[in-house]
Amino acid sequence: MAQPSSRQGLIDYGLRQLGAPVLEINIDDDQIDDLLDDSIQLFNERHFDGVEEMFLKHEFTQDEIDRGKATSETDATTTAGIVTTTGTSTTISGYGTTTSSFVENSNFIQIPDSVIGIEKIFKFDSSSISGGMFSIKYQLFLNDLYYFNSVELMQYSMTKSYLEDIDFLLTPEKQIRFNKKQNRLYLDMDYNSINAGDFIVIDCQRILDPNTFTKVYNDPFLKMYFTALLKRQWGQNLIKFRGVKLPGGLELNGREIYDDGQRELDAIKQKMQLEYELPPLDFIG
């Protein structure tokens, strides 16, 4: 019972932590569902165990290539992949209203909603330096490393680093743009260099679905955070009854319950920054 493995199990656990069934917890079922959804969302977005690194393979379709190849034309509304937007503003008195038109390319692929972050896409175009049977890397292994001690390791490492620098200059990383709210991965590249049926591999972070990976419901942070949300909501529901006397002289104090829940939430969020979040990576250079 103390290790919930389902949505209802976590709900029952949180209510028991507040005193149920000995006490009546004055929270509506819809409020409980909302609080649990909020807890899982925070867990997926902030907790280092809330996501998994995933490599997704995508096959280009002809429609995606046509949208990526589209260029600015006079009648942009009839061109595949071209989108026209306008901006209107009121200028200085006597000059009227100014309207400007902009044209943008729809060079994106649609990403699953479970993906919340994308690191990069791996190189998929062949390079004379690093790919293929006739690449320098292949020939180096074929001709120079056919037996041990034929090449000094230091010399080989320096040669590899030099070839990687050349490869980086000749075939640089593809520029990408991604926003979670759009679920669109924009690929700023030459679409004339790819064909329908080509693949790309996307290095991304995907949320863990608790319905599939039920151990999420037993995560210590998720249990603490969800219980604190329940306590704060319980106090919020009882605030309006402050000062009301119950039979036997008891008095409801929703404000105190609410403040306790808020303090617990603040402490849990601070603890998350210190223990459960991955530290931000600094950019160097």
C-alpha positions in Angstrom: 0.0 0.0 0.0 2.9 2.4 0.7 4.3 1.8 -2.8 1.6 3.0 -5.2 1.8 1.6 -8.7 -1.3 3.3 -10.3 -3.0 6.6 -10.5 -5.6 5.7 -7.9 -3.0 4.1 -5.7 -1.1 7.5 -5.5 -4.4 9.3 -4.8 -5.2 7.0 -2.0 -1.7 7.3 -0.6 -1.9 11.1 -0.6 -5.3 11.1 1.2 -4.0 8.7 3.8 -1.1 11.0 4.5 -3.6 13.7 5.4 -5.6 11.5 7.7 -8.1 9.7 5.6 -10.2 7.7 6.4 -10.0 8.8 10.0 -10.5 12.4 8.9 -12.8 13.7 6.2 -10.6 15.3 3.5 -12.8 18.1 1.9 -11.4 17.9 -1.6 -13.5 17.2 -4.7 -12.5 14.3 -7.0 -12.0 16.7 -9.9 -9.7 18.8 -7.8 -7.7 15.7 -6.9 -7.3 14.8 -10.6 -6.2 18.3 -11.5 -3.6 18.3 -8.7 -2.2 14.9 -9.7 -1.9 16.0 -13.3 0.0 19.1 -12.2 2.3 17.0 -10.1 3.1 14.6 -12.9 3.7 17.6 -15.3 6.2 19.1 -12.9 7.8 15.7 -12.4 8.2 15.3 -16.2 9.6 18.8 -16.8 11.9 19.2 -13.8 12.9 15.8 -12.3 15.9 14.1 -13.8 14.0 10.8 -13.7 11.0 12.3 -15.4 12.4 12.0 -18.9 14.4 9.5 -20.9 17.0 10.2 -23.6 15.6 8.8 -26.8 16.8 8.5 -30.4 13.9 8.8 -32.8 14.3 8.0 -36.5 12.2 9.9 -39.0 11.8 9.2 -42.7 11.3 12.2 -44.9 8.2 12.4 -47.0 7.9 14.2 -50.3 5.5 16.7 -48.8 8.0 17.7 -46.1 10.7 18.1 -48.8 8.4 20.2 -51.0 7.6 22.5 -48.0 11.3 22.8 -47.2 12.3 23.7 -50.8 9.6 26.4 -51.2 10.9 29.9 -51.9 9.4 33.3 -51.7 7.2 34.1 -54.7 4.8 36.9 -55.7 1.7 34.9 -54.7 3.0 33.2 -51.6 -0.4 31.8 -50.7 -0.3 29.3 -53.6 3.2 28.1 -53.0 3.6 24.9 -51.0 5.3 25.6 -47.7 5.1 29.4 -47.8 3.2 31.2 -45.1 2.4 34.9 -45.2 2.0 37.0 -42.0 1.3 40.7 -41.6 2.0 43.3 -39.0 -0.1 46.4 -38.5 0.6 49.5 -36.5 -0.7 53.0 -36.2 2.0 55.6 -37.0 2.4 59.3 -36.3 -0.7 61.4 -36.8 -1.2 62.3 -40.4 0.6 59.2 -41.8 -2.2 56.7 -41.3 -1.6 53.0 -40.6 1.4 51.0 -41.7 1.0 47.3 -42.7 4.0 45.1 -43.4 3.9 41.6 -44.9 6.4 38.8 -44.2 6.9 35.5 -45.8 8.3 32.4 -43.9 9.1 28.9 -44.9 7.4 25.9 -43.3 10.5 23.8 -43.1 9.5 21.7 -40.1 8.5 18.2 -39.2 5.9 17.4 -36.6 7.2 16.0 -33.3 5.3 13.7 -30.9 3.8 15.5 -27.9 5.7 13.3 -25.5 9.0 15.0 -26.7 9.9 18.0 -24.5 13.4 18.7 -25.6 15.7 18.1 -28.6 19.5 18.2 -28.4 20.5 17.7 -32.0 20.1 15.6 -35.1 22.9 13.3 -36.2 24.6 13.9 -39.5 22.9 11.9 -42.3 24.8 13.2 -45.4 27.8 11.2 -46.4 31.3 12.7 -45.9 34.5 11.9 -47.6 36.2 12.2 -44.2 34.1 10.0 -42.0 31.6 7.9 -44.1 31.6 5.3 -46.7 34.0 2.6 -48.0 36.2 5.1 -49.7 36.5 7.5 -46.7 39.8 8.5 -45.2 38.9 6.8 -42.0 38.2 3.5 -43.7 41.4 3.7 -45.8 43.4 4.5 -42.7 42.3 1.4 -41.0 42.7 -0.7 -44.1 46.2 0.4 -45.0 47.9 1.6 -41.8 46.4 -0.5 -38.9 46.7 -4.0 -40.4 48.9 -5.1 -37.5 49.6 -3.8 -34.0 52.3 -1.2 -33.4 52.3 -0.1 -37.0 51.2 3.4 -36.0 51.9 5.4 -32.9 48.7 5.9 -30.9 49.5 9.6 -30.3 50.0 10.2 -34.0 46.8 8.3 -34.8 44.9 10.4 -32.2 46.2 13.6 -33.6 45.4 12.6 -37.2 41.8 11.7 -36.2 41.4 15.0 -34.5 42.6 16.8 -37.6 40.3 14.9 -39.8 37.3 15.6 -37.5 38.1 19.3 -37.8 38.1 19.1 -41.5 34.8 17.1 -41.4 33.3 19.8 -39.2 34.2 22.5 -41.7 33.0 20.6 -44.7 29.8 19.1 -43.3 28.8 21.3 -40.3 26.0 20.4 -37.9 22.5 21.1 -39.2 20.8 24.1 -37.6 17.6 23.3 -35.7 14.9 25.1 -33.9 12.4 23.6 -31.5 9.6 24.8 -29.2 7.6 22.4 -27.0 4.4 24.4 -27.4 4.5 24.0 -31.2 5.8 20.4 -31.4 7.7 21.4 -34.5 11.3 20.7 -35.3 12.5 23.3 -37.8 15.4 22.1 -40.0 17.4 25.0 -41.5 19.2 23.2 -44.2 19.3 22.6 -48.0 16.3 20.5 -48.8 17.6 19.9 -52.3 20.3 17.6 -50.8 17.8 15.1 -49.5 15.2 12.7 -51.1 12.0 11.1 -50.0 12.9 8.0 -48.0 16.0 9.5 -46.4 16.2 9.2 -42.6 17.4 11.4 -39.8 18.0 10.4 -36.2 16.9 12.9 -33.5 18.5 13.0 -30.1 15.7 14.1 -27.8 14.2 13.8 -24.3 10.9 12.1 -24.0 8.7 12.1 -20.9 8.0 8.9 -19.0 4.3 7.9 -19.2 3.4 6.8 -15.7 0.7 4.5 -17.1 3.4 2.6 -18.9 6.2 2.9 -16.4 4.2 2.5 -13.2 7.2 3.1 -10.9 6.8 6.8 -11.5 3.8 6.7 -9.1 6.1 5.5 -6.4 8.7 8.3 -6.8 9.5 9.9 -3.4 9.4 13.5 -4.8 6.1 12.9 -6.6 4.5 11.5 -3.5 5.7 14.4 -1.3 4.7 17.1 -3.8 1.3 15.6 -4.5 0.5 15.3 -0.8 1.5 18.9 -0.2 -0.7 20.0 -3.0 -3.6 18.1 -1.5 -3.0 19.8 1.9 -2.9 23.3 0.4 -6.1 22.6 -1.6 -7.8 21.2 1.5 -6.9 24.4 3.4 -8.1 26.5 0.4 -11.5 24.8 0.5 -11.8 25.4 4.2 -10.7 29.0 4.4 -14.2 30.4 4.1 -15.3 28.4 7.1 -12.8 30.1 9.4 -14.4 30.9 12.8 -17.3 28.5 12.3 -18.0 26.5 15.4 -18.7 22.8 15.1 -20.6 20.6 17.6 -18.4 20.1 20.6 -16.8 23.5 20.3 -14.3 22.5 17.6 -13.4 25.3 15.1 -12.2 24.8 11.5 -8.9 26.5 10.7 -8.5 26.3 6.9 -5.9 29.1 6.9 -3.5 27.1 9.0 -3.8 24.0 6.8 -3.3 26.2 3.7 -0.2 27.8 5.2 1.3 24.4 6.2 0.7 23.1 2.7 2.4 26.2 1.1 5.4 25.9 3.4 5.8 22.2 2.5 5.6 23.1 -1.2 8.2 25.8 -0.9 10.6 23.4 0.9 10.0 20.6 -1.6 10.7 23.0 -4.6 13.9 24.1 -2.9 14.9 20.5 -2.3 14.2 19.7 -6.0 16.7 22.3 -7.1 19.3 20.8 -4.9 18.7 17.1 -5.3 16.3 16.2 -8.2 17.2 18.6 -11.0 20.1 18.3 -13.3 22.3 21.4 -13.0 22.3 23.8 -16.0 25.2 23.4 -18.3 27.3 26.5 -19.0 28.2 27.5 -22.5 31.9 27.9 -23.1 33.4 29.9 -26.0 
